[in-house]
Amino acid sequence: MRELRGVVTAELERARAAGTIGSSLQAAPSLGVPVADMNLLPAEAWAEICITSGFAVARAEAPEATFAAAPGAKCARCWRVLPEVGASAKHPALCLRCEDAVEALA
């Protein structure tokens, strides 16, 4: 998993150096892996490990990552960029996960 994370991190660093992103949380990369590695982790866990807002896993002959910008707006609490930010009338600056956390504390 560390080797695969390194493949993603290298791609994110290229995007950062090009000025495409300033933070890895502005990304939703794709990781291509051999079929034997397809089920190592779900995409959501890869996003957490790689510190990105989204993630996709696809089949490839050898490990490879491709950059994609994360769609949506930045959550004011977790800073992830997600399409759902702004959907809540009560907490328009939060993603749904952060909205649930804030409401649980109320």
Legacy VTK file of the C-alpha trace (Angstrom):
# vtk DataFile Version 3.0
C-alpha trace
ASCII
DATASET POLYDATA
POINTS 106 float
0.000 0.000 0.000
2.879 2.359 0.741
4.261 1.861 -2.779
0.866 2.559 -4.341
0.418 5.663 -2.183
3.797 6.852 -3.453
2.571 6.553 -7.046
-0.415 8.774 -6.196
1.690 11.236 -4.205
4.106 11.655 -7.110
1.215 12.537 -9.426
-0.191 14.995 -6.883
3.220 16.651 -6.561
3.365 17.095 -10.345
-0.040 18.822 -10.241
1.085 20.980 -7.314
4.328 21.971 -9.103
2.319 22.891 -12.220
0.090 25.143 -10.122
-3.000 23.062 -10.834
-3.635 22.471 -7.124
-2.326 23.940 -3.916
-3.410 21.095 -1.661
-3.932 17.370 -2.100
-7.503 17.881 -0.848
-8.241 19.637 -4.147
-7.668 16.330 -5.961
-9.679 13.225 -6.785
-7.056 11.017 -8.467
-7.394 7.619 -10.091
-5.077 4.775 -9.242
-4.604 2.024 -11.781
-3.502 -1.262 -10.232
-3.084 -4.887 -11.334
-6.144 -7.044 -10.770
-4.506 -8.694 -7.725
-4.461 -5.309 -5.950
-7.944 -4.124 -6.937
-9.521 -5.031 -3.599
-6.749 -3.920 -1.225
-8.871 -1.004 -0.004
-12.100 0.699 -1.022
-11.758 4.051 -2.806
-12.883 5.940 0.322
-10.005 4.452 2.340
-7.510 5.316 -0.415
-8.790 8.907 -0.330
-8.095 9.038 3.419
-4.628 7.489 3.079
-3.664 9.789 0.200
-5.324 12.829 1.804
-7.526 13.594 -1.186
-11.186 14.531 -1.471
-12.076 11.737 -3.875
-10.502 8.650 -5.351
-11.071 5.995 -7.983
-9.426 2.612 -8.412
-9.148 1.066 -11.869
-7.480 -1.951 -13.427
-4.085 -1.448 -15.052
-1.115 -3.614 -16.004
1.211 -1.710 -13.659
0.561 0.852 -10.916
-0.194 4.273 -12.369
-1.963 7.372 -11.133
-3.806 10.067 -13.022
-4.754 13.444 -11.656
-8.271 14.823 -11.577
-9.476 17.916 -9.779
-12.044 17.251 -7.078
-15.457 18.613 -8.085
-17.407 20.826 -5.730
-16.647 23.349 -3.033
-14.355 23.287 -0.014
-15.909 22.251 3.304
-15.213 24.866 5.982
-14.589 22.184 8.622
-12.621 19.319 6.991
-11.403 21.225 3.895
-12.317 18.386 1.541
-13.656 19.534 -1.821
-17.015 17.842 -2.405
-20.083 18.407 -4.601
-22.363 18.169 -1.547
-20.933 21.296 0.130
-23.667 23.912 0.019
-26.505 21.391 -0.113
-27.557 21.906 3.514
-29.741 24.895 4.352
-28.732 24.689 8.004
-24.953 24.324 7.394
-24.253 25.476 3.815
-20.465 25.647 4.322
-20.189 22.001 5.445
-20.104 18.598 3.762
-22.645 16.022 4.918
-20.132 14.178 7.116
-19.186 17.386 8.938
-22.824 18.433 9.198
-23.575 15.139 10.972
-20.637 15.705 13.338
-21.715 19.258 14.154
-25.312 18.209 14.703
-24.207 15.344 16.988
-22.431 17.898 19.204
-25.466 20.217 19.397
LINES 1 107
106 0 1 2 3 4 5 6 7 8 9 10 11 12 13 14 15 16 17 18 19 20 21 22 23 24 25 26 27 28 29 30 31 32 33 34 35 36 37 38 39 40 41 42 43 44 45 46 47 48 49 50 51 52 53 54 55 56 57 58 59 60 61 62 63 64 65 66 67 68 69 70 71 72 73 74 75 76 77 78 79 80 81 82 83 84 85 86 87 88 89 90 91 92 93 94 95 96 97 98 99 100 101 102 103 104 105
